[in-house]
Amino acid sequence: MHIRLIVPVLDSEALVGKAEMEYRAFAAPGTTVSAVPLRRGTFSIEAEFDSALAAPEVMRLAREAEAEGVDACTIVCFTDPGLFGARELVSIPVIGEGEAALHAAAMLSSRFTVMITEEALFPLIRRVVARYGFSDKLACVKAAGARVLDLDESRLPHVIAQCSEAVERDGAEAVVMGCTGTGFDMASSVETALHERFGVHIPVIDPGKVAVKFAEAFAGAGLRHSKRAFPLPGSARSEYGFA
């Protein structure tokens, strides 16, 4: 089985290289994982504008993946840029990290928090949660206090403190990491710390890990997206030349 990671940012070892390394560790034995970045876009996605700029390239890369015989794709960003358009263009499963992680959180808890990089992204994250119909389950959004490219192990104590506050003050029963590609398993570290603090299991969900497992499960079970829900667009239209 071959899973293609569509990393919706420009190529850099800081994000693309670390993401490919992490996701290969998530995959099951026998699963091939490959990552491709954008040719045009931004080095990180930290705004709705960044996400919109990435969408055409994401859709192009999904079509390339299908043409190359890839079994499923994941979009390596919590905002899922170009997700629905990509599903219209191809007949292989395309999994968005944000959608996958939020569905997992809703299955594992009744209220969850999303841990993101900075407070400026709170409105964007709330819109992502609303898009998938989980606003009533969102306890709060918390910030790591670092930009995407600066999120590393040094922020772990602050992230643990913020997640602990979400459990105590806001009633969160699970945590969704809204940004991945840190180069280490931050979700597991936070989950261990929360268990030590509260004495019970509180799931901390890494969107990348969940997305890869969804992709493996869908491809392995022969499942793909409904073409009633995501019909093939009129690809012959001359207006599509911009993409």
Kinemage of the C-alpha trace (Angstrom):
@kinemage 1
@onewidth
@group {chain A} dominant
@subgroup {mainchain}
@vectorlist {calphas} color= white
{ca met a 1} P 0.000 0.000 0.000
{ca his a 2} L 1.263 3.469 -0.901
{ca ile a 3} L 0.116 6.551 1.051
{ca arg a 4} L 1.005 9.973 -0.362
{ca leu a 5} L 1.420 12.866 2.067
{ca ile a 6} L 0.479 16.131 0.408
{ca val a 7} L 2.351 18.704 2.490
{ca pro a 8} L 0.653 22.006 1.544
{ca val a 9} L 3.703 24.240 2.020
{ca leu a 10} L 6.874 25.012 0.103
{ca asp a 11} L 9.692 22.501 0.435
{ca ser a 12} L 11.814 22.799 3.576
{ca glu a 13} L 13.555 20.345 5.866
{ca ala a 14} L 11.942 22.203 8.790
{ca leu a 15} L 8.467 20.926 7.873
{ca val a 16} L 8.442 18.534 4.914
{ca gly a 17} L 11.444 16.483 6.005
{ca lys a 18} L 10.258 16.140 9.592
{ca ala a 19} L 6.715 15.304 8.492
{ca glu a 20} L 7.856 12.472 6.229
{ca met a 21} L 10.054 11.049 8.995
{ca glu a 22} L 7.228 11.158 11.554
{ca tyr a 23} L 4.562 9.716 9.299
{ca arg a 24} L 6.685 6.798 8.200
{ca ala a 25} L 6.889 5.856 11.881
{ca phe a 26} L 3.070 6.009 12.106
{ca ala a 27} L 2.462 3.717 9.131
{ca ala a 28} L 1.932 -0.018 9.386
{ca pro a 29} L 4.639 -2.450 8.223
{ca gly a 30} L 4.428 -2.812 4.471
{ca thr a 31} L 2.966 0.658 3.900
{ca thr a 32} L 5.031 2.967 1.709
{ca val a 33} L 4.841 6.636 2.677
{ca ser a 34} L 6.009 9.437 0.399
{ca ala a 35} L 5.720 13.201 0.860
{ca val a 36} L 5.410 15.949 -1.725
{ca pro a 37} L 5.462 19.722 -1.063
{ca leu a 38} L 3.967 22.566 -3.083
{ca arg a 39} L 5.686 24.291 -5.996
{ca arg a 40} L 3.783 27.486 -5.200
{ca gly a 41} L 2.508 28.600 -1.813
{ca thr a 42} L 3.893 29.556 1.585
{ca phe a 43} L 6.421 27.993 3.968
{ca ser a 44} L 3.750 27.500 6.634
{ca ile a 45} L -0.030 27.799 6.927
{ca glu a 46} L -0.942 30.277 9.612
{ca ala a 47} L -4.010 32.011 8.144
{ca glu a 48} L -7.108 31.370 6.032
{ca phe a 49} L -5.283 33.200 3.238
{ca asp a 50} L -2.351 30.750 3.370
{ca ser a 51} L -4.777 27.832 3.243
{ca ala a 52} L -6.602 29.274 0.227
{ca leu a 53} L -3.333 29.815 -1.646
{ca ala a 54} L -2.391 26.160 -1.078
{ca ala a 55} L -5.655 24.662 -2.332
{ca pro a 56} L -4.998 24.617 -6.129
{ca glu a 57} L -1.624 22.950 -5.658
{ca val a 58} L -3.096 20.386 -3.253
{ca met a 59} L -5.680 19.415 -5.848
{ca arg a 60} L -3.012 19.124 -8.563
{ca leu a 61} L -0.893 16.882 -6.338
{ca ala a 62} L -3.883 14.648 -5.578
{ca arg a 63} L -4.412 14.109 -9.309
{ca glu a 64} L -0.722 13.323 -9.753
{ca ala a 65} L -0.850 10.822 -6.918
{ca glu a 66} L -3.771 8.968 -8.458
{ca ala a 67} L -2.032 8.919 -11.854
{ca glu a 68} L 1.043 7.390 -10.203
{ca gly a 69} L -1.015 4.559 -8.685
{ca val a 70} L -0.976 5.816 -5.089
{ca asp a 71} L -3.667 4.135 -2.949
{ca ala a 72} L -4.661 7.117 -0.768
{ca cys a 73} L -3.589 10.649 0.103
{ca thr a 74} L -3.526 12.684 3.284
{ca ile a 75} L -3.369 16.471 3.464
{ca val a 76} L -0.792 17.389 6.086
{ca cys a 77} L -2.464 20.451 7.589
{ca phe a 78} L -5.208 20.890 10.166
{ca thr a 79} L -7.097 23.344 7.928
{ca asp a 80} L -7.415 20.701 5.141
{ca pro a 81} L -6.751 23.066 2.204
{ca gly a 82} L -8.271 21.854 -1.061
{ca leu a 83} L -9.740 18.732 0.566
{ca phe a 84} L -13.216 18.715 -0.979
{ca gly a 85} L -11.979 19.818 -4.399
{ca ala a 86} L -9.373 17.058 -4.384
{ca arg a 87} L -12.067 14.516 -3.580
{ca glu a 88} L -14.010 15.684 -6.622
{ca leu a 89} L -10.991 15.283 -8.893
{ca val a 90} L -9.850 11.790 -7.881
{ca ser a 91} L -11.296 8.377 -7.081
{ca ile a 92} L -8.826 7.389 -4.347
{ca pro a 93} L -9.403 8.281 -0.670
{ca val a 94} L -8.205 11.765 0.305
{ca ile a 95} L -8.022 12.248 4.075
{ca gly a 96} L -7.799 15.664 5.719
{ca glu a 97} L -5.914 15.738 9.000
{ca gly a 98} L -8.305 18.207 10.590
{ca glu a 99} L -11.433 16.274 9.652
{ca ala a 100} L -9.915 12.932 10.706
{ca ala a 101} L -8.683 14.238 14.069
{ca leu a 102} L -11.950 15.947 14.947
{ca his a 103} L -14.001 12.850 14.106
{ca ala a 104} L -11.654 10.766 16.261
{ca ala a 105} L -11.987 13.239 19.148
{ca ala a 106} L -15.775 13.162 18.879
{ca met a 107} L -15.717 9.362 19.030
{ca leu a 108} L -13.363 9.249 22.020
{ca ser a 109} L -14.902 12.053 24.098
{ca ser a 110} L -17.896 14.339 24.397
{ca arg a 111} L -15.843 17.555 24.783
{ca phe a 112} L -12.370 18.307 23.499
{ca thr a 113} L -9.866 21.123 23.189
{ca val a 114} L -7.732 21.975 20.164
{ca met a 115} L -4.130 22.984 20.857
{ca ile a 116} L -2.857 25.324 18.173
{ca thr a 117} L 0.261 27.453 17.764
{ca glu a 118} L -0.871 31.046 18.429
{ca glu a 119} L -4.000 32.855 19.627
{ca ala a 120} L -4.294 34.652 16.278
{ca leu a 121} L -5.415 31.328 14.767
{ca phe a 122} L -8.316 30.802 17.199
{ca pro a 123} L -10.987 32.112 14.776
{ca leu a 124} L -9.616 29.927 11.978
{ca ile a 125} L -9.650 26.830 14.178
{ca arg a 126} L -13.212 27.533 15.317
{ca arg a 127} L -14.259 27.783 11.659
{ca val a 128} L -12.591 24.435 10.899
{ca val a 129} L -14.420 22.813 13.824
{ca ala a 130} L -17.724 24.362 12.705
{ca arg a 131} L -17.204 23.166 9.116
{ca tyr a 132} L -17.258 19.559 10.323
{ca gly a 133} L -20.194 20.058 12.703
{ca phe a 134} L -18.393 19.739 16.045
{ca ser a 135} L -18.803 23.229 17.533
{ca asp a 136} L -20.986 21.887 20.336
{ca lys a 137} L -18.165 19.543 21.383
{ca leu a 138} L -15.411 22.184 21.412
{ca ala a 139} L -14.523 22.997 25.013
{ca cys a 140} L -11.893 25.599 24.082
{ca val a 141} L -8.932 26.402 21.863
{ca lys a 142} L -5.493 26.760 23.453
{ca ala a 143} L -2.200 28.161 22.132
{ca ala a 144} L 1.352 26.856 22.377
{ca gly a 145} L 2.695 30.401 22.122
{ca ala a 146} L 4.942 29.771 19.117
{ca arg a 147} L 4.709 30.065 15.355
{ca val a 148} L 4.526 26.886 13.284
{ca leu a 149} L 8.213 26.853 12.354
{ca asp a 150} L 9.213 27.516 15.974
{ca leu a 151} L 7.092 24.797 17.594
{ca asp a 152} L 9.479 22.312 19.180
{ca glu a 153} L 10.214 20.498 22.455
{ca ser a 154} L 10.955 23.769 24.240
{ca arg a 155} L 7.207 24.566 24.183
{ca leu a 156} L 6.207 21.242 25.754
{ca pro a 157} L 5.886 22.491 29.388
{ca his a 158} L 3.648 25.350 28.239
{ca val a 159} L 1.538 23.020 26.079
{ca ile a 160} L 1.069 20.630 29.013
{ca ala a 161} L 0.033 23.513 31.257
{ca gln a 162} L -2.491 24.766 28.709
{ca cys a 163} L -3.960 21.291 28.189
{ca ser a 164} L -4.214 20.757 31.959
{ca glu a 165} L -6.103 24.046 32.248
{ca ala a 166} L -8.459 22.952 29.458
{ca val a 167} L -9.291 19.802 31.416
{ca glu a 168} L -9.695 21.532 34.788
{ca arg a 169} L -11.348 24.803 33.776
{ca asp a 170} L -13.106 24.048 30.485
{ca gly a 171} L -14.140 20.423 30.956
{ca ala a 172} L -12.118 19.013 28.065
{ca glu a 173} L -12.038 15.215 27.951
{ca ala a 174} L -9.605 14.917 25.029
{ca val a 175} L -7.020 17.047 23.274
{ca val a 176} L -6.510 17.490 19.543
{ca met a 177} L -3.091 18.735 18.496
{ca gly a 178} L -3.906 21.338 15.862
{ca cys a 179} L -0.361 21.505 14.482
{ca thr a 180} L 1.993 18.593 13.805
{ca gly a 181} L 5.392 18.079 12.233
{ca thr a 182} L 7.327 18.993 15.380
{ca gly a 183} L 9.939 16.315 14.824
{ca phe a 184} L 8.974 14.402 17.970
{ca asp a 185} L 5.846 12.768 19.341
{ca met a 186} L 4.434 15.729 21.265
{ca ala a 187} L 0.996 14.109 21.561
{ca ser a 188} L 2.352 11.115 23.487
{ca ser a 189} L 4.344 13.371 25.806
{ca val a 190} L 1.276 15.479 26.591
{ca glu a 191} L -0.892 12.385 27.070
{ca thr a 192} L 1.590 10.931 29.567
{ca ala a 193} L 1.728 14.210 31.497
{ca leu a 194} L -2.070 14.472 31.666
{ca his a 195} L -2.341 10.921 32.977
{ca glu a 196} L 0.201 11.704 35.685
{ca arg a 197} L -1.692 14.886 36.602
{ca phe a 198} L -5.264 13.558 36.638
{ca gly a 199} L -4.816 9.823 37.203
{ca val a 200} L -7.059 8.835 34.278
{ca his a 201} L -6.562 8.376 30.548
{ca ile a 202} L -7.174 11.550 28.512
{ca pro a 203} L -6.550 10.920 24.810
{ca val a 204} L -4.280 13.357 22.986
{ca ile a 205} L -4.800 13.025 19.245
{ca asp a 206} L -2.070 13.580 16.680
{ca pro a 207} L -3.900 14.473 13.418
{ca gly a 208} L -1.116 13.050 11.276
{ca lys a 209} L -1.207 9.662 12.940
{ca val a 210} L -4.996 9.453 12.723
{ca ala a 211} L -5.027 10.570 9.077
{ca val a 212} L -2.477 7.932 8.050
{ca lys a 213} L -4.458 5.222 9.839
{ca phe a 214} L -7.715 6.378 8.217
{ca ala a 215} L -5.992 6.309 4.818
{ca glu a 216} L -4.681 2.789 5.426
{ca ala a 217} L -8.082 1.619 6.649
{ca phe a 218} L -10.030 3.101 3.735
{ca ala a 219} L -7.596 1.857 1.101
{ca gly a 220} L -7.314 -1.551 2.761
{ca ala a 221} L -11.092 -1.949 2.947
{ca gly a 222} L -11.618 -0.787 -0.630
{ca leu a 223} L -13.526 2.305 0.489
{ca arg a 224} L -13.476 5.628 -1.331
{ca his a 225} L -15.481 8.817 -1.322
{ca ser a 226} L -18.989 8.922 -2.805
{ca lys a 227} L -19.162 10.493 -6.237
{ca arg a 228} L -22.682 11.627 -5.395
{ca ala a 229} L -21.139 13.723 -2.636
{ca phe a 230} L -17.988 14.679 -4.576
{ca pro a 231} L -18.888 14.534 -8.288
{ca leu a 232} L -16.234 14.956 -10.962
{ca pro a 233} L -16.224 18.623 -12.072
{ca gly a 234} L -16.460 19.704 -15.688
{ca ser a 235} L -12.726 19.337 -16.245
{ca ala a 236} L -12.971 20.446 -19.897
{ca arg a 237} L -13.914 23.999 -18.911
{ca ser a 238} L -11.395 26.479 -20.289
{ca glu a 239} L -11.615 28.563 -17.117
{ca tyr a 240} L -9.699 25.835 -15.262
{ca gly a 241} L -6.501 26.808 -17.034
{ca phe a 242} L -5.400 28.887 -14.027
{ca ala a 243} L -4.959 25.692 -11.995
